[in-house]
Amino acid sequence: MATLLDHCSLVRSKNAGPFTLTFDFMCHDQASYDALTATGFLSPALFASLYGAAPEDVTVVAHPLALAVKVSLPRPVTQGDLHDPDCYAGQQYAPLMDMRLP
């Protein structure tokens, strides 16, 4: 079974403002992009379960010309909050890296 790194040359997470977390998945090539998007792995349900968001608040946007997928959702806590474990959200992609794609 494949992982995200089998398909993506870049996987990152970051803030999109103090209230929104965003993920970027940039694929190696057209074949990798097609394979990744065909799995349906990057779904609102997955991000809702991992990050405690409601599925309807998760936005998944495929960018075929860029061979990329962007996912955005509300941050679990506001950036800079006393309980914010990752102020820049640069480590939030980590739980996805060991998961096997269908």
C-alpha positions as CSV (number, residue, x, y, z in Angstrom):
1,M,0.0,0.0,0.0
2,A,1.2,3.5,-0.8
3,T,1.7,6.5,1.5
4,L,1.3,10.2,0.7
5,L,5.1,10.4,0.0
6,D,4.7,7.9,-2.8
7,H,2.5,10.4,-4.6
8,C,3.6,13.8,-3.3
9,S,6.8,15.7,-3.6
10,L,5.6,18.2,-0.9
11,V,3.2,17.7,2.0
12,R,2.8,20.7,4.3
13,S,0.4,22.3,6.8
14,K,0.3,26.0,7.8
15,N,-2.0,28.7,9.1
16,A,-4.3,30.4,6.7
17,G,-5.0,33.1,9.2
18,P,-5.5,32.7,13.0
19,F,-8.6,30.6,12.7
20,T,-7.9,28.3,9.7
21,L,-5.5,25.4,9.1
22,T,-4.6,24.5,5.6
23,F,-2.8,21.5,4.0
24,D,-1.1,21.3,0.6
25,F,-0.4,18.1,-1.2
26,M,1.7,18.6,-4.3
27,C,2.1,15.5,-6.5
28,H,5.2,14.3,-8.4
29,D,3.5,14.1,-11.8
30,Q,0.2,13.6,-13.5
31,A,0.1,9.8,-12.8
32,S,0.7,10.4,-9.0
33,Y,-2.0,13.1,-9.0
34,D,-4.5,10.9,-10.7
35,A,-3.7,8.0,-8.4
36,L,-4.0,10.1,-5.2
37,T,-7.2,11.8,-6.2
38,A,-8.7,8.5,-7.3
39,T,-8.3,7.0,-3.8
40,G,-10.6,9.6,-2.2
41,F,-8.1,9.5,0.8
42,L,-8.0,13.3,1.2
43,S,-11.7,13.5,2.3
44,P,-13.5,15.8,4.7
45,A,-14.3,12.8,6.9
46,L,-10.6,12.0,7.3
47,F,-9.6,15.5,8.4
48,A,-12.7,15.8,10.6
49,S,-11.8,12.7,12.5
50,L,-8.1,13.7,12.9
51,Y,-8.5,17.3,13.7
52,G,-11.9,17.5,15.5
53,A,-13.7,19.5,12.8
54,A,-17.2,19.0,11.5
55,P,-17.0,17.3,8.0
56,E,-19.1,20.1,6.5
57,D,-16.4,22.6,7.7
58,V,-13.6,20.9,5.8
59,T,-13.0,22.1,2.3
60,V,-11.0,19.9,-0.2
61,V,-10.1,21.5,-3.5
62,A,-8.3,19.7,-6.3
63,H,-6.1,21.8,-8.5
64,P,-5.4,19.5,-11.5
65,L,-3.3,22.0,-13.5
66,A,-1.0,22.4,-10.5
67,L,-1.1,18.7,-9.7
68,A,-2.1,19.6,-6.1
69,V,-4.8,19.2,-3.6
70,K,-5.5,21.8,-0.8
71,V,-7.5,21.1,2.3
72,S,-8.7,23.8,4.7
73,L,-10.5,23.5,8.0
74,P,-11.0,25.5,11.2
75,R,-8.0,25.3,13.6
76,P,-8.8,23.3,16.7
77,V,-7.7,26.3,18.8
78,T,-7.0,29.9,17.7
79,Q,-3.4,30.6,16.7
80,G,-1.4,31.8,19.8
81,D,-4.0,30.6,22.3
82,L,-2.5,29.3,25.6
83,H,-3.4,25.7,24.5
84,D,-2.1,26.0,20.9
85,P,0.6,23.3,20.6
86,D,1.8,24.5,17.1
87,C,1.6,28.3,16.7
88,Y,2.4,28.2,12.9
89,A,0.6,24.9,12.3
90,G,3.7,23.6,10.5
91,Q,3.6,20.2,12.2
92,Q,-0.1,19.4,11.8
93,Y,0.5,17.2,8.7
94,A,2.5,14.6,10.7
95,P,-0.4,12.3,11.6
96,L,-1.1,11.8,7.8
97,M,2.4,10.7,6.9
98,D,2.3,7.1,8.2
99,M,-1.2,6.4,7.0
100,R,-1.6,3.9,4.1
101,L,-3.8,5.0,1.2
102,P,-6.5,2.6,-0.1
